[in-house]
Amino acid sequence: MLSKHLPTTSRHFVRLLRPSLQTRPFSFDLALDHKQADNVPGTFHVQTYNAISPIGLSKYPASTYEIVTDRVCPTAHAIMLRSHKLKESEVPHTTRCIARCGAGTNNIPVSRMTELGIPVFNTPGANANAVKELVLCGLLLGSRKIVQGIGAMREL
């Protein structure tokens, strides 16, 4: 089941993109395999800004989701972005949710989106491994005086 492999935020993202829950009973089972895709009417359009990992985007089956990266999608049901400064004019009236792929939401007008009824969420901790690697690298660089060594070599 795909839903077990998605982070919690992605599962919420998928649930928000489902058609109206009045037409079928609510379920915490958010599996999106190809067998269930036939039961979903239409295709969900997801507008992405910045470079979103193709590995992460591949979790959304092409039979159910159309990921738009190269143009503006006027019928986007969802928006996924990283550092792009989102303006209200870039949010189509069909948008059901906005996902910030990373920590923080300072590049999204959250208060205005709340007024419009569009939930905004982020993925805190998604970059924890990268931060850990940079900290360890900085500790090694500082403890072994590598930066000072590079400076000394440049003066030769």
C-alpha positions as CSV (number, residue, x, y, z in Angstrom):
1,M,0.0,0.0,0.0
2,L,1.4,3.3,-1.0
3,S,-0.1,5.2,2.0
4,K,2.1,3.4,4.4
5,H,5.2,4.6,2.6
6,L,4.2,8.3,2.3
7,P,5.1,10.7,5.1
8,T,2.1,11.9,7.2
9,T,1.9,15.2,5.4
10,S,1.8,13.5,2.0
11,R,-1.1,11.3,3.2
12,H,-3.0,14.4,4.2
13,F,-2.2,15.9,0.8
14,V,-3.6,12.9,-0.9
15,R,-6.8,12.9,1.2
16,L,-7.4,16.6,0.4
17,L,-7.2,15.8,-3.3
18,R,-9.8,13.1,-3.1
19,P,-13.3,13.9,-4.6
20,S,-16.1,14.9,-2.2
21,L,-16.3,12.5,0.7
22,Q,-20.1,12.7,0.6
23,T,-20.2,10.3,-2.3
24,R,-18.4,7.5,-0.5
25,P,-17.6,6.6,3.1
26,F,-14.5,8.1,4.7
27,S,-11.6,5.7,5.2
28,F,-8.1,6.1,6.6
29,D,-6.9,3.7,3.9
30,L,-5.4,6.1,1.3
31,A,-4.0,3.5,-1.0
32,L,-3.6,4.9,-4.5
33,D,-2.7,1.8,-6.5
34,H,-3.9,1.5,-10.1
35,K,-6.9,-0.7,-9.2
36,Q,-8.4,2.0,-7.1
37,A,-7.5,4.7,-9.6
38,D,-10.3,3.5,-11.9
39,N,-12.9,4.5,-9.2
40,V,-11.7,8.1,-9.0
41,P,-13.4,10.3,-11.6
42,G,-11.1,12.5,-13.7
43,T,-7.5,13.4,-13.1
44,F,-6.1,15.6,-10.3
45,H,-3.9,18.5,-11.5
46,V,-0.9,19.3,-9.3
47,Q,1.0,22.5,-10.1
48,T,4.6,22.4,-9.0
49,Y,7.0,25.3,-8.6
50,N,10.8,24.9,-8.2
51,A,12.4,21.5,-8.6
52,I,10.4,18.9,-6.7
53,S,12.2,15.5,-6.5
54,P,11.1,13.1,-9.3
55,I,11.3,10.3,-6.8
56,G,8.7,11.9,-4.6
57,L,6.5,12.9,-7.6
58,S,6.6,9.3,-8.8
59,K,4.5,8.3,-5.8
60,Y,1.5,9.8,-7.5
61,P,0.3,7.5,-10.3
62,A,0.1,9.1,-13.7
63,S,-3.4,7.5,-14.2
64,T,-4.8,9.7,-11.4
65,Y,-2.5,12.7,-11.1
66,E,-1.2,15.1,-13.7
67,I,1.9,16.8,-12.4
68,V,2.4,20.1,-14.2
69,T,5.9,21.5,-13.9
70,D,6.7,23.3,-17.2
71,R,3.6,25.6,-17.5
72,V,0.9,27.3,-15.4
73,C,-2.1,25.1,-14.8
74,P,-5.3,27.2,-14.6
75,T,-7.2,24.2,-13.2
76,A,-4.7,23.0,-10.5
77,H,-6.3,21.1,-7.6
78,A,-3.1,21.4,-5.6
79,I,0.1,23.4,-5.5
80,M,3.5,22.0,-4.4
81,L,6.4,24.4,-4.0
82,R,9.7,24.9,-2.3
83,S,11.2,28.4,-2.2
84,H,8.9,30.0,-4.8
85,K,7.3,33.2,-3.4
86,L,3.6,32.3,-4.0
87,K,1.2,35.2,-4.8
88,E,-2.5,35.0,-4.5
89,S,-2.9,35.7,-8.2
90,E,-1.0,32.4,-8.9
91,V,-3.6,30.3,-7.0
92,P,-6.5,29.2,-9.2
93,H,-10.0,29.0,-7.8
94,T,-9.9,25.2,-8.2
95,T,-7.1,24.8,-5.7
96,R,-7.9,22.6,-2.7
97,C,-4.6,22.7,-0.9
98,I,-1.0,24.0,-0.9
99,A,2.0,22.0,0.2
100,R,5.3,23.5,1.0
101,C,8.0,20.9,0.4
102,G,10.3,21.9,3.3
103,A,10.1,23.6,6.6
104,G,8.3,26.9,7.1
105,T,5.5,28.6,5.2
106,N,7.0,32.2,5.0
107,N,6.8,32.2,1.2
108,I,3.0,31.5,1.2
109,P,0.3,34.0,2.1
110,V,-1.1,31.7,4.8
111,S,-3.6,34.1,6.3
112,R,-5.2,34.9,2.9
113,M,-5.3,31.2,2.0
114,T,-7.0,30.5,5.3
115,E,-9.6,33.1,4.4
116,L,-10.2,31.3,1.1
117,G,-10.5,28.0,2.8
118,I,-7.3,26.5,1.3
119,P,-5.3,24.5,3.8
120,V,-1.5,25.1,3.7
121,F,0.9,22.7,5.2
122,N,4.6,22.0,5.2
123,T,7.0,19.0,5.7
124,P,9.1,19.9,8.8
125,G,12.0,17.6,9.3
126,A,12.1,16.5,5.7
127,N,15.6,18.0,5.4
128,A,16.9,16.6,8.7
129,N,19.5,14.3,7.1
130,A,20.9,17.1,5.0
131,V,21.2,19.4,8.0
132,K,22.9,16.6,10.0
133,E,25.4,16.1,7.2
134,L,26.2,19.8,6.9
135,V,26.7,20.1,10.7
136,L,29.1,17.1,10.7
137,C,31.0,18.5,7.7
138,G,31.3,21.9,9.5
139,L,32.6,20.2,12.7
140,L,35.2,18.2,10.7
141,L,36.3,21.3,8.8
142,G,36.7,23.3,12.0
143,S,38.3,20.7,14.1
144,R,41.0,19.7,11.5
145,K,41.6,23.4,10.5
146,I,40.9,22.5,6.8
147,V,39.6,26.0,6.0
148,Q,42.8,27.6,7.4
149,G,44.9,25.1,5.3
150,I,43.1,26.1,2.1
151,G,43.7,29.8,2.9
152,A,47.4,29.1,3.5
153,M,47.7,27.2,0.2
154,R,46.1,30.1,-1.7
155,E,48.7,32.5,-0.3
156,L,51.6,30.4,-1.8
